Amino acid sequence: MESQNPTHIDFTTRGRNFTAILEPDLEDGGYVVTCKEISAAISQGDTIDEAIENIADAVELCLDYHDESASPTAVAL
């Protein structure tokens, strides 16, 4: 299997800038995408556009979780 260099694409969500790191999925096709600034945000997509849309959604979920966890009214379980 041939390795390819990842592609970095800047995107904005919630008024903040992030960097998506796309790598071709050589086994299944499409792209695996991570966020440089938020390591917990991982997704995939059949096309680059779909992968960027999906990583933006994943980043928003991570930001939601962070906001809820940092909230003074958050309940510890």
C-alpha positions as CSV (number, residue, x, y, z in Angstrom):
1,M,0.0,0.0,0.0
2,E,1.3,3.4,-1.0
3,S,1.3,6.1,1.7
4,Q,0.3,9.6,0.8
5,N,0.9,12.9,2.6
6,P,-2.0,14.3,4.5
7,T,-3.7,17.4,3.2
8,H,-4.3,20.3,5.6
9,I,-7.5,22.5,5.0
10,D,-8.5,25.4,7.1
11,F,-12.2,25.7,8.1
12,T,-14.3,27.9,10.4
13,T,-17.1,26.8,12.7
14,R,-18.7,29.0,15.4
15,G,-16.5,31.9,14.3
16,R,-13.3,30.0,15.2
17,N,-10.6,28.8,12.8
18,F,-9.5,25.1,12.7
19,T,-7.3,22.9,10.6
20,A,-8.6,19.7,9.1
21,I,-6.0,17.0,8.4
22,L,-7.3,14.7,5.6
23,E,-5.7,11.4,4.7
24,P,-6.9,9.1,2.0
25,D,-8.5,5.9,3.3
26,L,-6.6,3.5,1.0
27,E,-8.6,0.5,2.2
28,D,-12.2,1.7,2.0
29,G,-11.9,4.8,-0.2
30,G,-12.8,8.3,0.9
31,Y,-10.9,10.2,3.6
32,V,-10.2,10.0,7.3
33,V,-10.1,13.5,8.8
34,T,-8.9,14.8,12.2
35,C,-8.7,18.3,13.6
36,K,-5.3,19.6,14.5
37,E,-6.6,21.7,17.4
38,I,-9.0,19.2,18.9
39,S,-7.6,15.7,18.9
40,A,-10.9,14.1,20.0
41,A,-12.6,15.3,16.8
42,I,-12.2,12.5,14.2
43,S,-14.5,11.7,11.2
44,Q,-14.5,10.5,7.6
45,G,-16.2,11.2,4.3
46,D,-16.4,9.9,0.8
47,T,-15.3,13.2,-0.6
48,I,-13.1,16.1,0.7
49,D,-16.2,18.3,1.0
50,E,-18.1,15.7,2.9
51,A,-15.1,15.0,5.2
52,I,-14.8,18.7,6.0
53,E,-18.5,19.0,6.7
54,N,-18.2,15.9,9.0
55,I,-15.2,17.2,10.9
56,A,-16.9,20.5,11.5
57,D,-19.8,18.6,13.0
58,A,-17.4,16.6,15.2
59,V,-15.7,19.8,16.3
60,E,-19.0,21.3,17.3
61,L,-19.9,18.3,19.3
62,C,-16.5,18.5,21.1
63,L,-17.1,22.2,21.8
64,D,-20.6,21.5,23.1
65,Y,-19.2,18.8,25.4
66,H,-16.5,21.2,26.7
67,D,-19.1,24.0,27.2
68,E,-21.4,21.7,29.2
69,S,-18.5,20.3,31.2
70,A,-17.2,23.8,32.0
71,S,-20.6,25.1,33.0
72,P,-20.9,26.0,36.7
73,T,-24.4,24.3,36.6
74,A,-23.0,21.0,35.2
75,V,-23.9,18.0,37.4
76,A,-21.0,15.6,38.1
77,L,-22.0,12.0,37.7
